[in-house]
């Protein structure tokens, strides 16, 4: 259970991405429950803390990396104002 974000490429084709993830650190009791019972801490409002400028207030720890394989198709992007 972790959070992460990465930029999606704006060029067509297959892309391999590596996304760094993090999770809230919590108190020692919460970390113990996480290890023993598999419970994870969740943010009450995850949308408000996705950027690095908002995340500096949280106590977090690294949670590994996620490898992504994405296929990007740019069909009709021009209709929606996306420049490629």
C-alpha positions as CSV (number, residue, x, y, z in Angstrom):
1,X,0.0,0.0,0.0
2,X,1.7,3.1,-1.2
3,X,1.3,6.4,-3.2
4,X,3.3,7.5,-6.2
5,X,3.1,9.7,-9.3
6,X,5.0,10.0,-12.5
7,X,4.7,11.8,-15.8
8,X,3.1,10.1,-18.7
9,X,5.1,10.6,-21.9
10,X,3.6,12.7,-24.6
11,X,5.1,10.7,-27.5
12,X,3.4,7.7,-29.1
13,X,4.7,4.2,-28.6
14,X,5.6,1.8,-25.7
15,X,7.3,3.3,-22.7
16,X,8.9,1.8,-19.6
17,X,8.6,3.9,-16.5
18,X,9.8,3.5,-13.0
19,X,7.6,5.2,-10.4
20,X,9.0,5.9,-6.9
21,X,6.4,5.2,-4.2
22,X,6.0,6.5,-0.6
23,X,3.7,5.9,2.3
24,X,2.8,7.8,5.5
25,X,5.2,6.9,8.3
26,X,2.8,7.0,11.3
27,X,3.4,6.4,15.0
28,X,5.2,3.3,16.3
29,X,1.9,1.6,17.1
30,X,0.6,2.1,13.6
31,X,3.9,0.8,12.1
32,X,3.7,-2.3,14.4
33,X,0.1,-2.9,13.2
34,X,1.2,-2.5,9.6
35,X,3.9,-5.2,10.0
36,X,1.9,-7.6,12.1
37,X,-1.6,-7.3,10.5
38,X,-0.8,-5.9,7.1
39,X,-2.8,-2.7,7.7
40,X,-1.6,0.4,5.9
41,X,-2.1,4.0,6.7
42,X,-4.2,5.9,4.3
43,X,-4.4,9.6,3.6
44,X,-7.8,11.2,4.3
45,X,-7.5,13.4,1.2
46,X,-4.9,11.9,-1.2
47,X,-5.5,14.4,-3.9
48,X,-4.3,17.3,-1.7
49,X,-0.9,15.7,-1.1
50,X,0.2,14.3,-4.4
51,X,2.6,17.2,-5.2
52,X,6.0,17.5,-3.6
53,X,5.1,21.0,-2.4
54,X,2.3,19.7,-0.2
55,X,4.0,16.5,0.8
56,X,6.8,18.2,2.8
57,X,4.4,18.5,5.8
58,X,3.9,14.7,6.0
59,X,6.2,12.2,7.7
60,X,6.8,9.6,4.9
61,X,9.0,6.7,4.1
62,X,10.1,5.2,0.8
63,X,8.0,2.2,-0.3
64,X,9.9,1.0,-3.3
65,X,9.4,1.4,-7.0
66,X,6.7,0.3,-9.5
67,X,7.7,-0.6,-13.0
68,X,5.1,0.4,-15.6
69,X,4.8,-0.6,-19.2
70,X,2.6,2.0,-21.1
71,X,1.3,2.2,-24.6
72,X,0.6,5.8,-25.6
73,X,-1.7,6.6,-28.5
74,X,-2.1,10.2,-29.6
75,X,-5.2,9.8,-31.7
76,X,-7.3,13.0,-31.7
77,X,-5.2,14.7,-29.1
78,X,-5.2,17.9,-31.3
79,X,-9.0,18.1,-30.9
80,X,-8.5,18.5,-27.1
81,X,-5.7,21.0,-27.2
82,X,-2.8,18.7,-26.6
83,X,0.2,19.6,-28.6
84,X,2.6,16.8,-29.5
